[in-house]
Amino acid sequence: MAIDLFQSFTRKRSSRSWLSIVLLSLWAVSAANAESDPIDAEHWRRQQLKKVARKIDDAESDNERLEYEARQSWLHRWEPGQMASAPTRSPIESDLVEEPLLGRLERPVEMNVDVWQRIASAQVELHAVDTDDDRKENVREIIESARRYEELLSEHLPSQLQQLPAPTGWALAYARYRLGRALAYRELPSVRERWPISDPVRYQQQLSAVYQRVIDQAGRGRPEFILLEDRMLRRAGQKGRALKLLEANQQSIEPKWYLKKRRDLLEELGWEPPYQEAARIYFEAGYRDDP
């Protein structure tokens, strides 16, 4: 009798154990699938390419067609799970021109000593407030400083020294870039909270004007100023072209800014699978968004 009871208990316990193992196994498989493949990224990519192809066929303007062709190009190149974890560096030496420091340049013979020193000091003052760490906090000071500096250069430099590739011409182009970048920073939520844009029309005119001065002087596609050009495309709703521009110039962009802007553009496009991959790469690289 005791033996029969023991055998019955053992069979029931064994059945419960096997049932637990089966249930745990099914749960583990389900959890793994949910974690690794919340969306079939390759299926999503194929479907998105079909949608973009239809948009290209239905485009009513060259700008619209170019925008969707840029999106199509990026989607064709993207391989789910194989996104680059850092900017691709070109084996060919970059033609990136660093910002000249006027204090290290020889004074142009056409310029008065005192004026040259004023301009050089204005550049130093601008660089002191326009830093990666403090740019959001110092936006107002940067805009005021950059405007004064650009005005001094534009007023006192002879016309031939305002043109590229003269070092003073590059100094002027960088002054305009710094001013445009600071103006664009005004649209960041944390900056707008402290310093609201009271006149959006006037603000738009100011930003567009300084951006146009950069383009008129340096042309489009200059790697030194690519992030401002990219920002202007994003503001115009041309996010595919902005993403294409970012990828084409990644070798001249600091890794943090490349990874961040790639992630942000993919989110703005509403492309969830590549956005999730880009966000993971940005996080795993040790970068965090500023508050």
ChimeraX commands (.cxc) that place a marker at each C-alpha (Angstrom):
marker #1 position 0.00,0.00,0.00 radius 0.5
marker #1 position 2.77,2.40,0.95 radius 0.5
marker #1 position 4.65,1.50,-2.23 radius 0.5
marker #1 position 1.58,2.19,-4.40 radius 0.5
marker #1 position 1.08,5.59,-2.77 radius 0.5
marker #1 position 4.74,6.46,-3.28 radius 0.5
marker #1 position 4.64,5.46,-6.97 radius 0.5
marker #1 position 1.45,7.50,-7.50 radius 0.5
marker #1 position 3.01,10.55,-5.82 radius 0.5
marker #1 position 6.18,10.14,-7.91 radius 0.5
marker #1 position 4.21,9.95,-11.16 radius 0.5
marker #1 position 2.23,13.09,-10.28 radius 0.5
marker #1 position 5.37,14.97,-9.26 radius 0.5
marker #1 position 7.14,13.88,-12.44 radius 0.5
marker #1 position 4.20,15.03,-14.55 radius 0.5
marker #1 position 4.18,18.42,-12.85 radius 0.5
marker #1 position 7.95,18.76,-13.38 radius 0.5
marker #1 position 7.69,17.97,-17.08 radius 0.5
marker #1 position 4.78,20.39,-17.41 radius 0.5
marker #1 position 6.82,23.12,-15.71 radius 0.5
marker #1 position 9.78,22.48,-18.01 radius 0.5
marker #1 position 7.57,22.65,-21.11 radius 0.5
marker #1 position 5.90,25.86,-19.95 radius 0.5
marker #1 position 9.22,27.49,-19.06 radius 0.5
marker #1 position 10.65,26.49,-22.42 radius 0.5
marker #1 position 7.71,27.97,-24.28 radius 0.5
marker #1 position 7.97,31.17,-22.25 radius 0.5
marker #1 position 11.71,31.45,-22.93 radius 0.5
marker #1 position 11.23,31.03,-26.68 radius 0.5
marker #1 position 8.41,33.55,-26.70 radius 0.5
marker #1 position 10.44,36.07,-24.67 radius 0.5
marker #1 position 13.49,35.65,-26.87 radius 0.5
marker #1 position 11.46,36.21,-30.01 radius 0.5
marker #1 position 9.76,39.28,-28.51 radius 0.5
marker #1 position 13.11,40.75,-27.48 radius 0.5
marker #1 position 15.14,40.01,-30.60 radius 0.5
marker #1 position 12.52,40.57,-33.26 radius 0.5
marker #1 position 9.68,42.88,-32.15 radius 0.5
marker #1 position 9.20,43.75,-35.81 radius 0.5
marker #1 position 10.41,41.71,-38.76 radius 0.5
marker #1 position 12.89,44.36,-39.89 radius 0.5
marker #1 position 13.60,42.88,-43.30 radius 0.5
marker #1 position 9.90,42.50,-44.07 radius 0.5
marker #1 position 9.37,46.09,-42.91 radius 0.5
marker #1 position 12.22,47.28,-45.17 radius 0.5
marker #1 position 10.74,45.59,-48.24 radius 0.5
marker #1 position 7.30,47.02,-47.54 radius 0.5
marker #1 position 8.72,50.49,-46.97 radius 0.5
marker #1 position 10.64,50.34,-50.26 radius 0.5
marker #1 position 7.39,49.57,-52.07 radius 0.5
marker #1 position 5.71,52.57,-50.45 radius 0.5
marker #1 position 8.62,54.85,-51.31 radius 0.5
marker #1 position 8.64,53.63,-54.91 radius 0.5
marker #1 position 4.99,54.62,-55.23 radius 0.5
marker #1 position 5.78,58.03,-53.75 radius 0.5
marker #1 position 8.47,58.54,-56.37 radius 0.5
marker #1 position 6.07,57.61,-59.17 radius 0.5
marker #1 position 3.47,60.02,-57.79 radius 0.5
marker #1 position 5.86,62.90,-57.05 radius 0.5
marker #1 position 4.52,66.25,-58.22 radius 0.5
marker #1 position 7.81,68.16,-58.10 radius 0.5
marker #1 position 11.54,67.60,-58.44 radius 0.5
marker #1 position 12.05,68.36,-54.75 radius 0.5
marker #1 position 9.50,65.76,-53.74 radius 0.5
marker #1 position 11.02,63.18,-56.07 radius 0.5
marker #1 position 14.55,63.88,-54.79 radius 0.5
marker #1 position 13.35,63.51,-51.20 radius 0.5
marker #1 position 11.85,60.07,-51.78 radius 0.5
marker #1 position 14.78,58.94,-53.92 radius 0.5
marker #1 position 17.07,59.79,-50.99 radius 0.5
marker #1 position 14.88,57.69,-48.69 radius 0.5
marker #1 position 14.90,54.85,-51.19 radius 0.5
marker #1 position 18.69,54.98,-51.47 radius 0.5
marker #1 position 19.16,54.72,-47.71 radius 0.5
marker #1 position 16.71,51.84,-47.36 radius 0.5
marker #1 position 18.43,49.92,-50.17 radius 0.5
marker #1 position 21.78,50.19,-48.36 radius 0.5
marker #1 position 20.49,49.37,-44.88 radius 0.5
marker #1 position 20.91,45.76,-43.77 radius 0.5
marker #1 position 18.96,45.09,-40.57 radius 0.5
marker #1 position 21.29,44.25,-37.71 radius 0.5
marker #1 position 24.37,45.44,-39.65 radius 0.5
marker #1 position 24.19,49.18,-39.04 radius 0.5
marker #1 position 27.62,50.81,-38.60 radius 0.5
marker #1 position 28.52,51.49,-34.98 radius 0.5
marker #1 position 30.80,54.42,-35.87 radius 0.5
marker #1 position 31.34,56.79,-38.79 radius 0.5
marker #1 position 33.19,55.26,-41.70 radius 0.5
marker #1 position 36.59,56.89,-42.06 radius 0.5
marker #1 position 37.94,57.50,-45.54 radius 0.5
marker #1 position 41.48,56.24,-46.26 radius 0.5
marker #1 position 41.93,59.39,-48.33 radius 0.5
marker #1 position 42.99,62.43,-46.35 radius 0.5
marker #1 position 40.04,64.69,-45.66 radius 0.5
marker #1 position 40.00,68.17,-47.19 radius 0.5
marker #1 position 38.39,69.53,-44.01 radius 0.5
marker #1 position 39.68,73.04,-43.32 radius 0.5
marker #1 position 40.09,73.86,-39.64 radius 0.5
marker #1 position 38.94,77.24,-38.36 radius 0.5
marker #1 position 41.89,79.67,-38.54 radius 0.5
marker #1 position 42.86,81.41,-35.31 radius 0.5
marker #1 position 43.37,85.05,-36.17 radius 0.5
marker #1 position 45.80,85.57,-33.29 radius 0.5
marker #1 position 48.20,83.20,-35.04 radius 0.5
marker #1 position 47.86,84.78,-38.48 radius 0.5
marker #1 position 49.97,87.58,-39.81 radius 0.5
marker #1 position 48.05,90.85,-39.87 radius 0.5
marker #1 position 46.96,91.82,-43.39 radius 0.5
marker #1 position 48.94,94.87,-44.49 radius 0.5
marker #1 position 45.68,96.61,-45.47 radius 0.5
marker #1 position 44.39,96.55,-41.89 radius 0.5
marker #1 position 45.04,98.85,-38.95 radius 0.5
marker #1 position 46.79,97.19,-35.98 radius 0.5
marker #1 position 44.11,98.17,-33.48 radius 0.5
marker #1 position 41.27,96.94,-35.71 radius 0.5
marker #1 position 43.02,93.61,-36.31 radius 0.5
marker #1 position 43.49,93.15,-32.58 radius 0.5
marker #1 position 39.82,93.95,-31.96 radius 0.5
marker #1 position 38.76,91.32,-34.48 radius 0.5
marker #1 position 41.14,88.71,-33.06 radius 0.5
marker #1 position 39.85,89.44,-29.54 radius 0.5
marker #1 position 36.25,89.09,-30.75 radius 0.5
marker #1 position 37.08,85.62,-32.08 radius 0.5
marker #1 position 38.61,84.61,-28.73 radius 0.5
marker #1 position 35.51,85.86,-26.89 radius 0.5
marker #1 position 33.24,83.87,-29.20 radius 0.5
marker #1 position 35.24,80.67,-28.77 radius 0.5
marker #1 position 35.12,81.07,-24.98 radius 0.5
marker #1 position 31.31,80.85,-24.89 radius 0.5
marker #1 position 30.67,78.61,-27.91 radius 0.5
marker #1 position 31.77,75.21,-26.57 radius 0.5
marker #1 position 30.19,71.76,-26.87 radius 0.5
marker #1 position 29.62,71.56,-23.13 radius 0.5
marker #1 position 28.05,74.99,-22.66 radius 0.5
marker #1 position 26.45,75.79,-26.00 radius 0.5
marker #1 position 22.84,75.27,-24.87 radius 0.5
marker #1 position 23.35,77.40,-21.79 radius 0.5
marker #1 position 25.17,80.16,-23.66 radius 0.5
marker #1 position 22.98,80.47,-26.76 radius 0.5
marker #1 position 22.07,84.12,-26.15 radius 0.5
marker #1 position 25.71,85.12,-25.52 radius 0.5
marker #1 position 26.91,83.13,-28.55 radius 0.5
marker #1 position 24.44,84.83,-30.88 radius 0.5
marker #1 position 25.41,88.30,-29.68 radius 0.5
marker #1 position 29.15,87.51,-29.81 radius 0.5
marker #1 position 28.98,85.86,-33.24 radius 0.5
marker #1 position 27.03,88.80,-34.69 radius 0.5
marker #1 position 29.61,91.31,-33.44 radius 0.5
marker #1 position 32.46,89.18,-34.76 radius 0.5
marker #1 position 30.88,88.69,-38.19 radius 0.5
marker #1 position 30.13,92.41,-38.46 radius 0.5
marker #1 position 33.74,93.31,-37.66 radius 0.5
marker #1 position 35.07,90.91,-40.27 radius 0.5
marker #1 position 32.57,92.01,-42.92 radius 0.5
marker #1 position 33.16,95.70,-42.27 radius 0.5
marker #1 position 36.94,95.79,-42.04 radius 0.5
marker #1 position 38.29,92.96,-44.16 radius 0.5
marker #1 position 39.06,93.93,-47.78 radius 0.5
marker #1 position 36.73,92.10,-50.15 radius 0.5
marker #1 position 39.43,89.79,-51.51 radius 0.5
marker #1 position 40.26,88.65,-47.96 radius 0.5
marker #1 position 36.62,87.74,-47.34 radius 0.5
marker #1 position 36.73,85.11,-50.06 radius 0.5
marker #1 position 37.82,81.48,-49.80 radius 0.5
marker #1 position 40.45,80.10,-49.69 radius 0.5
marker #1 position 42.00,83.07,-47.87 radius 0.5
marker #1 position 42.44,82.18,-44.16 radius 0.5
marker #1 position 40.49,85.29,-43.20 radius 0.5
marker #1 position 37.75,84.17,-45.58 radius 0.5
marker #1 position 37.55,80.87,-43.71 radius 0.5
marker #1 position 37.42,82.78,-40.42 radius 0.5
marker #1 position 34.43,84.72,-41.74 radius 0.5
marker #1 position 32.71,81.54,-42.96 radius 0.5
marker #1 position 33.17,79.94,-39.55 radius 0.5
marker #1 position 31.80,83.07,-37.85 radius 0.5
marker #1 position 28.65,82.75,-39.95 radius 0.5
marker #1 position 28.43,79.02,-39.28 radius 0.5
marker #1 position 28.70,79.54,-35.53 radius 0.5
marker #1 position 25.99,82.20,-35.68 radius 0.5
marker #1 position 23.70,79.95,-37.75 radius 0.5
marker #1 position 24.28,76.99,-35.44 radius 0.5
marker #1 position 23.46,79.08,-32.37 radius 0.5
marker #1 position 20.28,80.39,-33.99 radius 0.5
marker #1 position 19.26,76.81,-34.82 radius 0.5
marker #1 position 19.86,75.85,-31.18 radius 0.5
marker #1 position 17.09,78.28,-30.20 radius 0.5
marker #1 position 14.59,75.72,-31.43 radius 0.5
marker #1 position 15.70,73.07,-28.93 radius 0.5
marker #1 position 12.99,72.54,-26.28 radius 0.5
marker #1 position 15.30,73.19,-23.34 radius 0.5
marker #1 position 16.47,76.46,-24.90 radius 0.5
marker #1 position 12.99,77.61,-25.93 radius 0.5
marker #1 position 11.79,77.05,-22.38 radius 0.5
marker #1 position 14.34,79.55,-21.08 radius 0.5
marker #1 position 14.25,81.89,-24.07 radius 0.5
marker #1 position 10.97,81.63,-26.04 radius 0.5
marker #1 position 10.93,82.69,-29.69 radius 0.5
marker #1 position 8.54,85.62,-29.43 radius 0.5
marker #1 position 8.58,86.47,-33.16 radius 0.5
marker #1 position 8.81,83.26,-35.23 radius 0.5
marker #1 position 8.71,85.10,-38.56 radius 0.5
marker #1 position 11.64,87.35,-37.66 radius 0.5
marker #1 position 13.53,84.38,-36.24 radius 0.5
marker #1 position 13.03,82.42,-39.47 radius 0.5
marker #1 position 14.28,85.36,-41.51 radius 0.5
marker #1 position 17.40,85.70,-39.36 radius 0.5
marker #1 position 18.27,82.00,-39.53 radius 0.5
marker #1 position 17.62,81.77,-43.28 radius 0.5
marker #1 position 19.69,84.89,-43.96 radius 0.5
marker #1 position 22.79,83.73,-42.10 radius 0.5
marker #1 position 22.51,80.25,-43.63 radius 0.5
marker #1 position 22.34,81.84,-47.07 radius 0.5
marker #1 position 25.49,83.83,-46.31 radius 0.5
marker #1 position 27.29,80.59,-45.45 radius 0.5
marker #1 position 26.11,78.96,-48.69 radius 0.5
marker #1 position 26.93,82.01,-50.80 radius 0.5
marker #1 position 30.46,82.07,-49.44 radius 0.5
marker #1 position 31.35,78.38,-49.12 radius 0.5
marker #1 position 28.83,76.63,-51.38 radius 0.5
marker #1 position 26.71,73.61,-50.54 radius 0.5
marker #1 position 28.16,70.37,-49.29 radius 0.5
marker #1 position 31.22,71.80,-47.52 radius 0.5
marker #1 position 32.03,69.24,-44.79 radius 0.5
marker #1 position 32.98,71.99,-42.31 radius 0.5
marker #1 position 29.40,73.30,-42.29 radius 0.5
marker #1 position 27.48,70.13,-43.11 radius 0.5
marker #1 position 25.60,69.94,-39.81 radius 0.5
marker #1 position 24.00,73.34,-40.37 radius 0.5
marker #1 position 23.01,72.35,-43.91 radius 0.5
marker #1 position 21.63,69.10,-42.52 radius 0.5
marker #1 position 19.61,71.01,-39.92 radius 0.5
marker #1 position 18.10,73.27,-42.56 radius 0.5
marker #1 position 17.01,70.26,-44.64 radius 0.5
marker #1 position 15.38,68.72,-41.56 radius 0.5
marker #1 position 13.55,71.98,-40.81 radius 0.5
marker #1 position 12.25,72.00,-44.39 radius 0.5
marker #1 position 10.84,68.49,-43.96 radius 0.5
marker #1 position 13.44,66.98,-46.30 radius 0.5
marker #1 position 14.54,64.34,-43.83 radius 0.5
marker #1 position 15.54,61.76,-46.44 radius 0.5
marker #1 position 17.91,64.23,-48.08 radius 0.5
marker #1 position 19.21,65.22,-44.65 radius 0.5
marker #1 position 19.94,61.57,-43.87 radius 0.5
marker #1 position 21.67,61.11,-47.23 radius 0.5
marker #1 position 23.80,64.21,-46.62 radius 0.5
marker #1 position 24.71,62.99,-43.14 radius 0.5
marker #1 position 25.81,59.58,-44.42 radius 0.5
marker #1 position 27.80,61.07,-47.30 radius 0.5
marker #1 position 29.78,63.28,-44.90 radius 0.5
marker #1 position 30.11,60.98,-41.91 radius 0.5
marker #1 position 33.91,60.88,-42.16 radius 0.5
marker #1 position 34.07,64.58,-41.26 radius 0.5
marker #1 position 31.58,64.45,-38.34 radius 0.5
marker #1 position 32.47,63.65,-34.74 radius 0.5
marker #1 position 31.18,60.13,-33.85 radius 0.5
marker #1 position 28.77,61.34,-31.16 radius 0.5
marker #1 position 27.06,63.82,-33.47 radius 0.5
marker #1 position 26.91,61.40,-36.37 radius 0.5
marker #1 position 25.33,58.63,-34.27 radius 0.5
marker #1 position 22.93,61.03,-32.55 radius 0.5
marker #1 position 21.74,62.76,-35.71 radius 0.5
marker #1 position 21.35,59.46,-37.55 radius 0.5
marker #1 position 19.17,58.18,-34.69 radius 0.5
marker #1 position 17.13,61.40,-34.55 radius 0.5
marker #1 position 16.51,61.48,-38.31 radius 0.5
marker #1 position 15.35,57.86,-38.37 radius 0.5
marker #1 position 12.96,58.63,-35.52 radius 0.5
marker #1 position 11.62,61.72,-37.32 radius 0.5
marker #1 position 11.07,59.63,-40.46 radius 0.5
marker #1 position 8.97,57.21,-38.38 radius 0.5
marker #1 position 11.17,54.28,-39.37 radius 0.5
marker #1 position 10.90,52.25,-36.19 radius 0.5
marker #1 position 13.15,49.22,-36.94 radius 0.5
marker #1 position 16.22,51.21,-38.09 radius 0.5
marker #1 position 15.54,53.82,-35.40 radius 0.5
marker #1 position 15.61,51.15,-32.69 radius 0.5
marker #1 position 18.89,49.80,-34.06 radius 0.5
marker #1 position 20.44,53.28,-34.25 radius 0.5
marker #1 position 19.23,54.14,-30.72 radius 0.5
marker #1 position 20.79,50.97,-29.34 radius 0.5
marker #1 position 24.12,51.72,-31.04 radius 0.5
marker #1 position 24.12,55.30,-29.71 radius 0.5
marker #1 position 23.44,54.05,-26.18 radius 0.5
marker #1 position 25.99,51.23,-26.34 radius 0.5
marker #1 position 28.63,53.68,-27.52 radius 0.5
marker #1 position 28.26,55.36,-24.12 radius 0.5
marker #1 position 26.51,58.52,-25.32 radius 0.5
marker #1 position 23.58,60.09,-23.53 radius 0.5
marker #1 position 21.36,63.02,-24.47 radius 0.5
marker #1 position 21.90,66.23,-22.58 radius 0.5
marker #1 position 18.97,67.18,-20.30 radius 0.5
marker link #1:1,2 radius 0.2
marker link #1:2,3 radius 0.2
marker link #1:3,4 radius 0.2
marker link #1:4,5 radius 0.2
marker link #1:5,6 radius 0.2
marker link #1:6,7 radius 0.2
marker link #1:7,8 radius 0.2
marker link #1:8,9 radius 0.2
marker link #1:9,10 radius 0.2
marker link #1:10,11 radius 0.2
marker link #1:11,12 radius 0.2
marker link #1:12,13 radius 0.2
marker link #1:13,14 radius 0.2
marker link #1:14,15 radius 0.2
marker link #1:15,16 radius 0.2
marker link #1:16,17 radius 0.2
marker link #1:17,18 radius 0.2
marker link #1:18,19 radius 0.2
marker link #1:19,20 radius 0.2
marker link #1:20,21 radius 0.2
marker link #1:21,22 radius 0.2
marker link #1:22,23 radius 0.2
marker link #1:23,24 radius 0.2
marker link #1:24,25 radius 0.2
marker link #1:25,26 radius 0.2
marker link #1:26,27 radius 0.2
marker link #1:27,28 radius 0.2
marker link #1:28,29 radius 0.2
marker link #1:29,30 radius 0.2
marker link #1:30,31 radius 0.2
marker link #1:31,32 radius 0.2
marker link #1:32,33 radius 0.2
marker link #1:33,34 radius 0.2
marker link #1:34,35 radius 0.2
marker link #1:35,36 radius 0.2
marker link #1:36,37 radius 0.2
marker link #1:37,38 radius 0.2
marker link #1:38,39 radius 0.2
marker link #1:39,40 radius 0.2
marker link #1:40,41 radius 0.2
marker link #1:41,42 radius 0.2
marker link #1:42,43 radius 0.2
marker link #1:43,44 radius 0.2
marker link #1:44,45 radius 0.2
marker link #1:45,46 radius 0.2
marker link #1:46,47 radius 0.2
marker link #1:47,48 radius 0.2
marker link #1:48,49 radius 0.2
marker link #1:49,50 radius 0.2
marker link #1:50,51 radius 0.2
marker link #1:51,52 radius 0.2
marker link #1:52,53 radius 0.2
marker link #1:53,54 radius 0.2
marker link #1:54,55 radius 0.2
marker link #1:55,56 radius 0.2
marker link #1:56,57 radius 0.2
marker link #1:57,58 radius 0.2
marker link #1:58,59 radius 0.2
marker link #1:59,60 radius 0.2
marker link #1:60,61 radius 0.2
marker link #1:61,62 radius 0.2
marker link #1:62,63 radius 0.2
marker link #1:63,64 radius 0.2
marker link #1:64,65 radius 0.2
marker link #1:65,66 radius 0.2
marker link #1:66,67 radius 0.2
marker link #1:67,68 radius 0.2
marker link #1:68,69 radius 0.2
marker link #1:69,70 radius 0.2
marker link #1:70,71 radius 0.2
marker link #1:71,72 radius 0.2
marker link #1:72,73 radius 0.2
marker link #1:73,74 radius 0.2
marker link #1:74,75 radius 0.2
marker link #1:75,76 radius 0.2
marker link #1:76,77 radius 0.2
marker link #1:77,78 radius 0.2
marker link #1:78,79 radius 0.2
marker link #1:79,80 radius 0.2
marker link #1:80,81 radius 0.2
marker link #1:81,82 radius 0.2
marker link #1:82,83 radius 0.2
marker link #1:83,84 radius 0.2
marker link #1:84,85 radius 0.2
marker link #1:85,86 radius 0.2
marker link #1:86,87 radius 0.2
marker link #1:87,88 radius 0.2
marker link #1:88,89 radius 0.2
marker link #1:89,90 radius 0.2
marker link #1:90,91 radius 0.2
marker link #1:91,92 radius 0.2
marker link #1:92,93 radius 0.2
marker link #1:93,94 radius 0.2
marker link #1:94,95 radius 0.2
marker link #1:95,96 radius 0.2
marker link #1:96,97 radius 0.2
marker link #1:97,98 radius 0.2
marker link #1:98,99 radius 0.2
marker link #1:99,100 radius 0.2
marker link #1:100,101 radius 0.2
marker link #1:101,102 radius 0.2
marker link #1:102,103 radius 0.2
marker link #1:103,104 radius 0.2
marker link #1:104,105 radius 0.2
marker link #1:105,106 radius 0.2
marker link #1:106,107 radius 0.2
marker link #1:107,108 radius 0.2
marker link #1:108,109 radius 0.2
marker link #1:109,110 radius 0.2
marker link #1:110,111 radius 0.2
marker link #1:111,112 radius 0.2
marker link #1:112,113 radius 0.2
marker link #1:113,114 radius 0.2
marker link #1:114,115 radius 0.2
marker link #1:115,116 radius 0.2
marker link #1:116,117 radius 0.2
marker link #1:117,118 radius 0.2
marker link #1:118,119 radius 0.2
marker link #1:119,120 radius 0.2
marker link #1:120,121 radius 0.2
marker link #1:121,122 radius 0.2
marker link #1:122,123 radius 0.2
marker link #1:123,124 radius 0.2
marker link #1:124,125 radius 0.2
marker link #1:125,126 radius 0.2
marker link #1:126,127 radius 0.2
marker link #1:127,128 radius 0.2
marker link #1:128,129 radius 0.2
marker link #1:129,130 radius 0.2
marker link #1:130,131 radius 0.2
marker link #1:131,132 radius 0.2
marker link #1:132,133 radius 0.2
marker link #1:133,134 radius 0.2
marker link #1:134,135 radius 0.2
marker link #1:135,136 radius 0.2
marker link #1:136,137 radius 0.2
marker link #1:137,138 radius 0.2
marker link #1:138,139 radius 0.2
marker link #1:139,140 radius 0.2
marker link #1:140,141 radius 0.2
marker link #1:141,142 radius 0.2
marker link #1:142,143 radius 0.2
marker link #1:143,144 radius 0.2
marker link #1:144,145 radius 0.2
marker link #1:145,146 radius 0.2
marker link #1:146,147 radius 0.2
marker link #1:147,148 radius 0.2
marker link #1:148,149 radius 0.2
marker link #1:149,150 radius 0.2
marker link #1:150,151 radius 0.2
marker link #1:151,152 radius 0.2
marker link #1:152,153 radius 0.2
marker link #1:153,154 radius 0.2
marker link #1:154,155 radius 0.2
marker link #1:155,156 radius 0.2
marker link #1:156,157 radius 0.2
marker link #1:157,158 radius 0.2
marker link #1:158,159 radius 0.2
marker link #1:159,160 radius 0.2
marker link #1:160,161 radius 0.2
marker link #1:161,162 radius 0.2
marker link #1:162,163 radius 0.2
marker link #1:163,164 radius 0.2
marker link #1:164,165 radius 0.2
marker link #1:165,166 radius 0.2
marker link #1:166,167 radius 0.2
marker link #1:167,168 radius 0.2
marker link #1:168,169 radius 0.2
marker link #1:169,170 radius 0.2
marker link #1:170,171 radius 0.2
marker link #1:171,172 radius 0.2
marker link #1:172,173 radius 0.2
marker link #1:173,174 radius 0.2
marker link #1:174,175 radius 0.2
marker link #1:175,176 radius 0.2
marker link #1:176,177 radius 0.2
marker link #1:177,178 radius 0.2
marker link #1:178,179 radius 0.2
marker link #1:179,180 radius 0.2
marker link #1:180,181 radius 0.2
marker link #1:181,182 radius 0.2
marker link #1:182,183 radius 0.2
marker link #1:183,184 radius 0.2
marker link #1:184,185 radius 0.2
marker link #1:185,186 radius 0.2
marker link #1:186,187 radius 0.2
marker link #1:187,188 radius 0.2
marker link #1:188,189 radius 0.2
marker link #1:189,190 radius 0.2
marker link #1:190,191 radius 0.2
marker link #1:191,192 radius 0.2
marker link #1:192,193 radius 0.2
marker link #1:193,194 radius 0.2
marker link #1:194,195 radius 0.2
marker link #1:195,196 radius 0.2
marker link #1:196,197 radius 0.2
marker link #1:197,198 radius 0.2
marker link #1:198,199 radius 0.2
marker link #1:199,200 radius 0.2
marker link #1:200,201 radius 0.2
marker link #1:201,202 radius 0.2
marker link #1:202,203 radius 0.2
marker link #1:203,204 radius 0.2
marker link #1:204,205 radius 0.2
marker link #1:205,206 radius 0.2
marker link #1:206,207 radius 0.2
marker link #1:207,208 radius 0.2
marker link #1:208,209 radius 0.2
marker link #1:209,210 radius 0.2
marker link #1:210,211 radius 0.2
marker link #1:211,212 radius 0.2
marker link #1:212,213 radius 0.2
marker link #1:213,214 radius 0.2
marker link #1:214,215 radius 0.2
marker link #1:215,216 radius 0.2
marker link #1:216,217 radius 0.2
marker link #1:217,218 radius 0.2
marker link #1:218,219 radius 0.2
marker link #1:219,220 radius 0.2
marker link #1:220,221 radius 0.2
marker link #1:221,222 radius 0.2
marker link #1:222,223 radius 0.2
marker link #1:223,224 radius 0.2
marker link #1:224,225 radius 0.2
marker link #1:225,226 radius 0.2
marker link #1:226,227 radius 0.2
marker link #1:227,228 radius 0.2
marker link #1:228,229 radius 0.2
marker link #1:229,230 radius 0.2
marker link #1:230,231 radius 0.2
marker link #1:231,232 radius 0.2
marker link #1:232,233 radius 0.2
marker link #1:233,234 radius 0.2
marker link #1:234,235 radius 0.2
marker link #1:235,236 radius 0.2
marker link #1:236,237 radius 0.2
marker link #1:237,238 radius 0.2
marker link #1:238,239 radius 0.2
marker link #1:239,240 radius 0.2
marker link #1:240,241 radius 0.2
marker link #1:241,242 radius 0.2
marker link #1:242,243 radius 0.2
marker link #1:243,244 radius 0.2
marker link #1:244,245 radius 0.2
marker link #1:245,246 radius 0.2
marker link #1:246,247 radius 0.2
marker link #1:247,248 radius 0.2
marker link #1:248,249 radius 0.2
marker link #1:249,250 radius 0.2
marker link #1:250,251 radius 0.2
marker link #1:251,252 radius 0.2
marker link #1:252,253 radius 0.2
marker link #1:253,254 radius 0.2
marker link #1:254,255 radius 0.2
marker link #1:255,256 radius 0.2
marker link #1:256,257 radius 0.2
marker link #1:257,258 radius 0.2
marker link #1:258,259 radius 0.2
marker link #1:259,260 radius 0.2
marker link #1:260,261 radius 0.2
marker link #1:261,262 radius 0.2
marker link #1:262,263 radius 0.2
marker link #1:263,264 radius 0.2
marker link #1:264,265 radius 0.2
marker link #1:265,266 radius 0.2
marker link #1:266,267 radius 0.2
marker link #1:267,268 radius 0.2
marker link #1:268,269 radius 0.2
marker link #1:269,270 radius 0.2
marker link #1:270,271 radius 0.2
marker link #1:271,272 radius 0.2
marker link #1:272,273 radius 0.2
marker link #1:273,274 radius 0.2
marker link #1:274,275 radius 0.2
marker link #1:275,276 radius 0.2
marker link #1:276,277 radius 0.2
marker link #1:277,278 radius 0.2
marker link #1:278,279 radius 0.2
marker link #1:279,280 radius 0.2
marker link #1:280,281 radius 0.2
marker link #1:281,282 radius 0.2
marker link #1:282,283 radius 0.2
marker link #1:283,284 radius 0.2
marker link #1:284,285 radius 0.2
marker link #1:285,286 radius 0.2
marker link #1:286,287 radius 0.2
marker link #1:287,288 radius 0.2
marker link #1:288,289 radius 0.2
marker link #1:289,290 radius 0.2
marker link #1:290,291 radius 0.2
view
